[in-house]
Amino acid sequence: MDRIKVFHRRTEATNVSLLFHVSPSPEEPFHKEGYYVPSTTYEPPTGMNSFQCIFSLPTNTTPAEHKPNIVSIILDKEEDIAVTNSTPFKFHDSRAHATYYIARLDPSVYFVVIYGDKPVSKESSILEFFNSICNLLRSTNLYDKLNRF
């Protein structure tokens, strides 16, 4: 958490978020408030609601005004945003006055960093951070060590 906070502050990111893409499968129910009672009827979220923000910096904010852009990028560039890749997909939207960096952590979770209108001058540190944090959140080092046994 501290790493993300320091990165957010140093690079002056507008927002740093984790987005969860809810599966439409009734076998994997999701409820925004947490626990889902199995005996009740489950209707999976659809459209924009199928992408839920599970972490966001600054705290108590979500990238709501950017969500349509983020979802569109994720759906349109699915092949470019691969689970195995720690290099983020970069997309600049001049109409939204924003630059998006998106990496897929697993089949359902995306790490998103948004920068405002100001040009991003620290691209190498952003790429280095993404590589580090993606490997950390995916537990890549742990799996590598376990595979050696």
Stockholm file with secondary structure:
# STOCKHOLM 1.0

chainA/1-149         MDRIKVFHRRTEATNVSLLFHVSPSPEEPFHKEGYYVPSTTYEPPTGMNSFQCIFSLPTNTTPAEHKPNIVSIILDKEEDIAVTNSTPFKFHDSRAHATYYIARLDPSVYFVVIYGDKPVSKESSILEFFNSICNLLRSTNLYDKLNRF
#=GR chainA/1-149 SS CHHHHHHHHHHTCSEEEEEEECCCCTTSCCBTTBCCCTTSCCCCCCGGGGEEEEEEESTTCCCGGGHHHHHHHHHHTTTTSCTTCCSCEEEEETTTTEEEEEEEEETTEEEEEEECSSCCCCHHHHHHHHHHHHHHHTTHHHHHHHHTC
#=GC SS_cons         CHHHHHHHHHHTCSEEEEEEECCCCTTSCCBTTBCCCTTSCCCCCCGGGGEEEEEEESTTCCCGGGHHHHHHHHHHTTTTSCTTCCSCEEEEETTTTEEEEEEEEETTEEEEEEECSSCCCCHHHHHHHHHHHHHHHTTHHHHHHHHTC
//
